[in-house]
Amino acid sequence: MTSTERLDTHREAPRGFLRSFLLLLGISLLGYMVFRAGPETVWKQVRTVGWGLALIITMGGFSQLIKTCAWRQTFACDISALSWWRSFGAQLVSDAVGQLGFAGKLFGESMRISMLGSAVPLANGISSSAIDGGLHAFTAVVVTVLGISVTLLLAPVVDGRWRIYALLLAAVLIAIVAISAVALARGWRLMGNAARAIGRLPRLRKLVSDKLSVIDSAEQNLLSFCREEPVAFCASLILNFLWHAMAVLEVYLILRFMGADVALVGAFAMEGLTKMINLVGALSPGNLGTYEGGNMLMANLFGVTGTAGLTLALCRRVRSIFWAAVGATYMIATKRGGSPSPMKVKGNDADRILRRACNPVASGANPKSLCAGIFSATNV
């Protein structure tokens, strides 16, 4: 074993220990919350949802189909050789592996690209995943910011001064989203410039400087796609927003099945906060414990019992596990039936995509770091 391999092993050992510790902590936290709420009470709430759980699972499959459609829009080459079943299966596999946290999301995106086989040039597959991740992250941020803003507006704040502060914060958040939308439409390099401004702070200079090439590359991909393929860009953007709308509808229906009096705007705010919970719990494998605990706190904020919030989280997790199992089954069946043929970079089209995706802004970037930075955007 070389010195470099020993160093990598020593670095991975603490990370593996931390992941195992977080996983055990999450399982313990989940068990504690179920125990505090009462297993019988939680089971009663689940039974109240009843057949609605089957509807939620079906809606989950429809959401995966929408996400697949959004992803297919981001290919800048002919994808007639890429069947819907293969792209849908690749999306399910990516989502299944992505349930394991940030590392799983990175590996899942890599698997999604590899499962395209020779139907799509490799460079175009990488570029499409980067664009898809960027659009998904952008729409998720919009939903999150608007959800937080609605929460601030609906939160029962008694003190008039705090109400003013809440309104000002909501106005600032909405303004940030509006500026981001204008920047995307006009091709402004908002993310790169913002990162450089943050990098001027002494304590953050080294951290930000290491990521600038990644940020610039992701932004270049997104802006180039917006400029060169406006119809496909708008279609993918709308489909991503539709995916988030399905998530809002899922929250609304589950709470309604449990008899909770929550309006659709309340469900929208809860989904926005849920995305914040997913971001905070990204370090925990499967977001176990943190997701359920966050849903309990969030439910109390909107006048719903903590048990109902826990049941909401468990129902959504069942839906997620079901489609993850479908994705795993598809992956196993694909392996048994023979792996897809190796990818082939085809002609000038792939070269053009590769130059557009990487060379102008990230010629000196580490490819592994580049992919990690781009794919991390899909965690929200």
N, C-alpha and C positions, 0 to 999 in steps of 0.2 A: 504494500500500500504506500503511495507517494505521500509527501508532506501535504500537498494540496488536498488529497482525499482525506487525510487525517483531520485537517482543519475543517473541511466541510462536514465531516462526521461529528466533530466537536460542536459545530454550530447547530447542526440539526438536532442533537440530543436534547438541549434545553427547550427547543421549539416543540419537539414531540412530547416532552414531559408537560409543557404548558398546555398543549392541545388536549392531552389526556386529562389533565387536572380540570380544565374548563368544561370538558364533556361530563366528567363525574359531578362537577359542581352544578351544571345545568340539569342533569338528571335528578340530583338531590333536591334542587330548588323546585323542579316540577312536581316531584313526589310530595314535597312539603306543602305546596299550594293545593294539590288535590286533597291531601289529608286535612288541611285547615278548612277547606270549603266543604268537605264531607263527600266521600266517594259516592254515597247513595244520592246526595243532592245533585252532584255533577251528572251521574247516570240518568237521573230523572230529567234533567235539562236536555241531555242528548236524546232521550226518548221523546221529549216534546218536539224536537226538530223532526224526528221520525223520517217519513219518506222524503222530506225536504233535503236530507243528506244526499240522497241519490241524485236529486236535481242539482245540488251544488257540485257533485263530482262530474256530472254531465257538462255543466257550465265550465268546469275546469278544463275539460277536453276542448271545448269551443274556444276558450282563451288561448290554449296552446296552438290551435289552428290559426287564430288571429296573429299570434306572435310569429308563426311560420310564414304567413303571408307578408307580414311586415319585413321579415328578414329577406325573403325572396325579392322584394322590391329593390334591395340595396346592391344587387349584382349588376355590374356594368358590362356584362358580356352575355352571350346567348346561353340560356340555361334550359333549353329544350331537352337536353339529355339528362337533366336532373329531375327525376320524378317527384311528384308530390309526396308519395309515401316515404321516399328516402329522406327528403328534407324535413318532413314531419317527424319521422323517427329520429333523425339527428337532433332536432330540437328537443324531443322528449329525453333523449340520452343526456344532452347538455344540461337540461333543467334538473334531471335526476342527480347527476354528479354535483351540480351546483348547490344542492341542499346541504352539502358538507362544509359550507363556509367559503371564505375567500379562496383558499387553496383549491377547493372543489370547483368553484366557479372558473378559476383559471384553467384547470385541467378539463372541465366540461366544455369550455369554448374550444380548446385544442382538439378535443374529440369530435366536436361538431364539424370542424373544418376537415379533419381527417376522414370522416365518414362520407364526405362528398365524392371521394374517389376521383376518377379521371373525368367525371362529368363537368367539372369546373376547374379552370386553372388555379393552381395553388395561390398565386399572388392575388387573384381576384377573390378567392375564398377568405384570405386574411383581411383584405380590404373591406369586404362586405361585413365581416364580423365586427371590425372596428367601427364602421359606420352604424351598424345595427345597435351596438353597445352604446355609442354616443347618443343616438336618437332616443333610445330607451332611457338612458340616464337623464337626458334633458327633460323628457316628458315626466319622468318620475320626480325630478326636482320641482317642476311646475306644480304638479299635484301636491307634493309635500308642502311647498310654500303656501299655496292657496288653502290647503287643509289647516295649517297652523294659523293662518290669518282668520279663517272661519272660526276656529277654536277660540282665538282671542276675542273675536266679536261676540261669540255665543257664551263664553265663560261667565259664570255668575260672579262678577266683581262688584262688591258693594261700594267701596270707596270711589268717589268720582274722579279723584286724581289718578288712581290706578287704571280706571277705565280710559282716561285720556292717554296714558302711557301705552295701554294695549292697542288703542286705535292707531297711535303713531307707529308702533312696531309693525302692525298689520299693513299700514300704508307703505312703509319702507320695504317690506318683503314683497309686496305686489309690484312696487316700482322696480325692484331688482329683476323680477321675472319679465316685466315689460321691456326693460333695457336689454336683457338677454335675448328676447325674441327679436327686437330691432337689430341687435348686433348680428344675429344669425342671418336675418334677411338681407342685410347690407354687406355682409362679409367682413365685419370688424373682428379683429383678433382679440376678443375680450378676455378669454381665458389666459392666453399667453401674457398679455399686458398686466392682468391682475396678478398672475403668479410672479412676474418680475417686480411688481410693486411690493408684494409681500416679501420677496427675496431680499429686499433692501434692509429688512429688519436683521440686526446682527445675529440673533439666535436662530433665525430660520434661513439664513443665507445658504448654508451648505446643503440643507435638506431640500430646498426649492431648486437650487442650481442643478442638482443631480436629476431632477424630474422635468426640467424645462424642455428637453428634446422630446420626451414622451408627450407632454402637454401640447407642444407645437404640432407634433405629428398627428395626434388625434384631432386637433382643431382643423388642421389642413385637410384631412380626410373628409370631415363633415362639411366644411365650407366648399370644397371642390365638388362634392356630390350635390350640394344644394345648387350650385351654379351650373353644373354640366347636365344634371338630370333633374330638373325642377318638378316634373310630373311624378316621377318615381319618389322623389324626396317628400312631396306633399302626401302621396299615398301612404308611404311608410310612417310619416308623422301622424297622420290621422289614425292609422291602424294601431299605433302605439298608444295613442290617447284612448282608443276604443278598448284596448286591453286593460287600461287602468279603470275605465268605466265599468267593465265587467267585474273588476275587483270590488268597486264601490257597491255594485248591485249585489254581489255575494255577501258583503257585510250586512247590507240592508235586509236581505231575505232571511239570513240566519237569525238575526235579532228579531225579526217579525215572527218567524216560526216559534221563537221562544216567548212570544207575547210582549216583547219590549216595545215601548212607545218611542220609537226613534224615527225622525223624519229623514228623507233622502239626503238633505244637506248635512244632517248630523252624521250619516254614514260616510259621506264624502270627507268630512273633517276627520273621522276616525281612521279612514284609509290613509289619509295624509300623515297622521301620527304613526300609523303602523309602519310606514316606510322609514320613519325616523327610528323606530324600534329595530327594524331590520338592519339599518346601518350601524346602530350601536352594538347590536348583537352579532355583527359579522365575524368577530374573532372567535365566537363560540361555535363549535361544530354543530350544524343543524339549528343554530339559534335556540337550542333547548333551554327552557327555563326563562330566559330573558324575554322571549316572544310571548309566552303565556303570562308572565308577570306584568309585562308592559300592557297587555290587553286588559288585564284586571284593573290596573290604574286608570287606563284610558276610559274604560266603561264607567267607572265611578265618576269621572269628570263630566260625563254626559247623563248622569242620573240613572245609570243602569247598574245592577248589582255586580259585584266582583265575580260571583259565580257564573253569571251570564257572560261576562267578559272572558273567563277561563274556558267556558264551553264554546264560545265563538272561536277562540284560538285553536281548541282541540278539533273542532269540525273542519276548520281550514287546513289543519295539519293532516287530517285523514284524507282530505282531497289531494293534498300535495303528495302524500305517501302513495296513494293509489296510482297517480300518474307517473310517479317515480318508478313504481314497480312495473308499469307498462313499458317505460323507457328501458329499464334494466332487462326486461324480457326480450324487447326488440334487439338490444345489443347482443344478448346471448344467442338469439336466433340468427343474427347476422354473422357472428363469429362461427357458428356451427355450419352455416350455409356457405362459408367462404368469405373472407374479408373483401371489401370493395377493392377494385384494382387501384394500384398506386396512382397518385396524382401526377399529371403531366402538365408542364407549363407549355401552353400552345401559342406559338407565333408572337407577332408584334402586339397583339391585344394584351397578353399577360405582361409583356415587358412594359407597356404603357401604364398599366395599372400598378405594377410594382414601383415604377419611377414615381408615379403620383402619390402612392401610399407611403413611401419611405424616404426616397433619396433627397428631395428638396429640403427637408427639415430635420432629418434624423440620420444623416449619413454616417455620423460618428456614434450613434446610439447603440447600446448593447441590445441585440434583438430580443433576448430573454426579458430584459427590463422593459423594452418597448411593448411587447405583448402583455406583460403583467400590468403595466400602467393602463393600457387601452381596455383590457378585459375587466379591470377592477371597476370600471364605470358601470357595469351591469349589476353591481351588488345592491343598488337601491331598490 
